[in-house]
């Protein structure tokens, strides 16, 4: 099983509590541009350090799996780079002793490219659960394109 989560406009403390609530031990950041002027604590370097202090691993896969692709994400999913990114993600998921959460900025998975990554994983046999809030999750159902 793998989670997805969006940091949204949460405070860093709330975000960490949310991760711990779901026993997440590794965060995979799939933001292509892992910065935030409005919420600098979600910038790649700051977030990595903060999560490490909380005992949560941080891995950035935005180069391989980040959004904002020329021609759209559906088209990008047919590239060698995307396939390699998915393989790298699967190796991390399969080797992790803790729950893994794929993270982007958008709170709602269906408004984010996490939905495409989730489709790929579900089609390959993984269970994907989207974390919306402390008391709200959604089990992903793969879509046909």
Protein Blocks (a to p, Z undefined) as FASTA:
>chain_A
ZZdddekjadfklmmmmmmmnopabdcdfbfblcdfklmmlgmklmmmmmmmnopacddf
klmmmghiehijklmmmpmklmmmmmmmmmmmmmpcbdcddddfblblmlcfklmmmmmm
mmnopacdddfblmbccddddddZZ
